[in-house]
């Protein structure tokens, strides 16, 4: 799962995403830039795996505030 899919699906903030993925907020924003945009970056594979794991936790009913890394 792309981290931006997770962000949109669960209405998460850039700052929370940056905290979970241990990157700067700007890095998270760059993952969401449109294709061809200057500064567009793709997230690392491990970030996509982590996004899927977080999505699973949220779908299981785990509270967002309880997810810590």
Z-matrix of the N, CA and C atoms (Angstrom, degrees):
N
C 1 1.445
C 2 1.530 1 108.09
N 3 1.305 2 115.89 1 131.85
C 4 1.467 3 120.62 2 176.74
C 5 1.531 4 108.06 3 -71.54
N 6 1.326 5 117.71 4 136.70
C 7 1.465 6 120.09 5 -179.58
C 8 1.531 7 114.01 6 -54.49
N 9 1.324 8 117.67 7 -31.31
C 10 1.462 9 118.94 8 179.56
C 11 1.535 10 111.07 9 -70.93
N 12 1.321 11 117.53 10 -29.70
C 13 1.468 12 120.15 11 173.81
C 14 1.526 13 109.49 12 -62.95
N 15 1.321 14 115.58 13 -43.41
C 16 1.470 15 120.70 14 177.62
C 17 1.524 16 110.29 15 -60.32
N 18 1.324 17 116.45 16 -46.00
C 19 1.468 18 121.22 17 -179.37
C 20 1.517 19 111.54 18 -58.17
N 21 1.323 20 115.88 19 -47.70
C 22 1.464 21 120.31 20 -178.28
C 23 1.529 22 112.04 21 -70.00
N 24 1.319 23 116.45 22 -41.82
C 25 1.468 24 121.29 23 -177.00
C 26 1.533 25 111.92 24 -62.11
N 27 1.325 26 116.16 25 -38.53
C 28 1.466 27 120.26 26 -174.90
C 29 1.535 28 112.74 27 -111.03
N 30 1.342 29 116.95 28 8.85
C 31 1.466 30 122.49 29 177.38
C 32 1.532 31 111.49 30 53.75
N 33 1.331 32 116.26 31 52.61
C 34 1.455 33 122.55 32 -177.84
C 35 1.527 34 110.59 33 -91.85
N 36 1.313 35 116.58 34 155.92
C 37 1.464 36 121.32 35 179.04
C 38 1.529 37 109.99 36 -87.34
N 39 1.327 38 114.31 37 157.62
C 40 1.463 39 119.48 38 176.26
C 41 1.522 40 110.87 39 -62.91
N 42 1.313 41 116.74 40 -38.42
C 43 1.469 42 119.67 41 -177.79
C 44 1.531 43 111.44 42 -66.35
N 45 1.320 44 117.54 43 -39.82
C 46 1.463 45 120.35 44 177.33
C 47 1.525 46 110.43 45 -66.06
N 48 1.315 47 116.54 46 -42.63
C 49 1.464 48 120.43 47 178.39
C 50 1.534 49 110.06 48 -60.86
N 51 1.326 50 116.92 49 -43.76
C 52 1.462 51 120.73 50 179.55
C 53 1.529 52 110.93 51 -60.97
N 54 1.318 53 116.11 52 -40.03
C 55 1.470 54 120.19 53 178.08
C 56 1.522 55 110.73 54 -63.66
N 57 1.326 56 117.69 55 -48.70
C 58 1.466 57 121.89 56 -178.98
C 59 1.523 58 112.42 57 -62.32
N 60 1.334 59 117.13 58 -39.75
C 61 1.458 60 120.88 59 -175.29
C 62 1.528 61 112.90 60 -93.05
N 63 1.328 62 117.08 61 1.07
C 64 1.467 63 123.55 62 176.99
C 65 1.531 64 111.71 63 55.48
N 66 1.329 65 114.64 64 46.63
C 67 1.461 66 121.69 65 176.35
C 68 1.527 67 107.96 66 -133.78
N 69 1.326 68 115.44 67 170.13
C 70 1.459 69 119.12 68 175.50
C 71 1.526 70 109.79 69 -74.03
N 72 1.315 71 115.56 70 153.60
C 73 1.458 72 120.95 71 -179.92
C 74 1.528 73 111.37 72 -57.13
N 75 1.317 74 116.81 73 -36.51
C 76 1.465 75 120.90 74 179.02
C 77 1.527 76 111.23 75 -61.22
N 78 1.321 77 117.40 76 -36.64
C 79 1.467 78 120.40 77 178.00
C 80 1.526 79 110.65 78 -62.14
N 81 1.320 80 116.66 79 -43.11
C 82 1.468 81 120.27 80 178.33
C 83 1.527 82 110.01 81 -63.00
N 84 1.320 83 116.49 82 -43.58
C 85 1.471 84 120.06 83 178.56
C 86 1.524 85 111.19 84 -60.56
N 87 1.327 86 117.25 85 -39.65
C 88 1.464 87 120.78 86 -179.81
C 89 1.521 88 112.06 87 -65.30
N 90 1.320 89 117.59 88 -30.69
C 91 1.461 90 120.29 89 176.54
C 92 1.528 91 110.68 90 -62.09
N 93 1.326 92 116.52 91 -25.71
C 94 1.463 93 121.12 92 -177.22
C 95 1.522 94 114.57 93 -95.56
N 96 1.329 95 117.88 94 -2.46
C 97 1.466 96 119.47 95 178.35
C 98 1.521 97 109.48 96 -62.56
N 99 1.316 98 115.56 97 150.10
C 100 1.467 99 119.86 98 178.25
C 101 1.523 100 110.31 99 -68.08
N 102 1.322 101 116.05 100 155.78
C 103 1.462 102 121.33 101 178.98
C 104 1.525 103 109.64 102 -58.43
N 105 1.311 104 116.22 103 138.15
C 106 1.448 105 121.38 104 178.77
C 107 1.513 106 114.55 105 86.30
N 108 1.316 107 117.44 106 -10.08
C 109 1.466 108 120.64 107 -179.88
C 110 1.525 109 109.86 108 -72.41
N 111 1.317 110 115.46 109 143.84
C 112 1.450 111 119.82 110 176.03
C 113 1.527 112 108.38 111 -65.58
N 114 1.307 113 116.44 112 130.08
C 115 1.458 114 120.18 113 -179.09
C 116 1.514 115 114.31 114 94.27
N 117 1.338 116 118.42 115 -4.69
C 118 1.465 117 121.88 116 179.05
C 119 1.522 118 109.43 117 -61.31
N 120 1.307 119 117.42 118 133.26
C 121 1.460 120 122.72 119 177.17
C 122 1.522 121 108.86 120 -131.29
N 123 1.306 122 115.52 121 148.03
C 124 1.457 123 120.85 122 173.80
C 125 1.525 124 108.69 123 -97.33
N 126 1.313 125 117.42 124 141.15
C 127 1.466 126 119.43 125 179.53
C 128 1.527 127 110.33 126 -72.03
N 129 1.324 128 116.91 127 152.44
C 130 1.464 129 119.97 128 175.41
C 131 1.535 130 110.21 129 -64.16
N 132 1.312 131 115.91 130 156.70
C 133 1.469 132 121.03 131 -179.80
C 134 1.525 133 110.62 132 -56.89
N 135 1.322 134 117.10 133 -39.51
C 136 1.463 135 120.06 134 -179.07
C 137 1.530 136 110.97 135 -63.21
N 138 1.328 137 118.22 136 -32.21
C 139 1.467 138 121.07 137 177.18
C 140 1.527 139 110.61 138 -67.11
N 141 1.310 140 116.85 139 -37.06
C 142 1.469 141 120.33 140 177.71
C 143 1.532 142 110.81 141 -67.06
N 144 1.314 143 116.02 142 -38.80
C 145 1.479 144 119.90 143 177.23
C 146 1.525 145 111.22 144 -66.47
N 147 1.327 146 115.65 145 -40.82
C 148 1.465 147 119.75 146 178.05
C 149 1.522 148 110.56 147 -65.34
N 150 1.323 149 117.00 148 -39.31
C 151 1.466 150 120.61 149 177.76
C 152 1.524 151 110.44 150 -59.75
N 153 1.318 152 117.37 151 -42.42
C 154 1.466 153 121.52 152 178.57
C 155 1.534 154 110.65 153 -63.51
N 156 1.328 155 116.50 154 -42.01
C 157 1.467 156 120.46 155 179.02
C 158 1.528 157 111.03 156 -64.00
N 159 1.321 158 117.09 157 -43.04
C 160 1.467 159 120.77 158 178.50
C 161 1.521 160 110.38 159 -64.71
N 162 1.323 161 117.06 160 -41.33
C 163 1.464 162 121.15 161 177.62
C 164 1.520 163 110.38 162 -58.50
N 165 1.314 164 116.59 163 -43.93
C 166 1.469 165 121.13 164 179.04
C 167 1.523 166 110.66 165 -60.92
N 168 1.331 167 116.75 166 -44.31
C 169 1.469 168 120.34 167 178.54
C 170 1.524 169 111.07 168 -60.99
N 171 1.317 170 116.50 169 -45.40
C 172 1.462 171 119.87 170 -178.59
C 173 1.525 172 111.37 171 -65.40
N 174 1.319 173 116.95 172 -37.51
C 175 1.468 174 120.15 173 178.22
C 176 1.529 175 111.62 174 -69.17
N 177 1.334 176 116.32 175 -26.30
C 178 1.469 177 120.79 176 177.06
C 179 1.522 178 111.57 177 -78.22
N 180 1.339 179 117.05 178 -8.03
C 181 1.449 180 119.99 179 177.33
C 182 1.518 181 115.19 180 101.11
N 183 1.338 182 117.15 181 6.93
C 184 1.463 183 119.92 182 178.03
C 185 1.530 184 108.06 183 -68.06
N 186 1.308 185 116.65 184 134.96
C 187 1.458 186 122.48 185 -178.67
C 188 1.537 187 109.41 186 -71.11
N 189 1.324 188 116.70 187 138.78
C 190 1.465 189 121.64 188 -179.14
C 191 1.527 190 111.05 189 -54.21
N 192 1.313 191 117.90 190 -40.66
C 193 1.469 192 121.68 191 -177.65
C 194 1.526 193 111.82 192 -66.81
N 195 1.328 194 117.84 193 -20.07
C 196 1.453 195 121.17 194 -178.51
C 197 1.530 196 113.27 195 -86.39
N 198 1.329 197 117.79 196 -7.61
C 199 1.457 198 121.51 197 -179.35
C 200 1.528 199 108.46 198 -88.09
N 201 1.313 200 115.88 199 112.56
C 202 1.476 201 121.98 200 -179.73
C 203 1.523 202 108.54 201 -131.10
N 204 1.321 203 115.19 202 143.38
C 205 1.472 204 121.00 203 177.21
C 206 1.499 205 109.77 204 -128.72
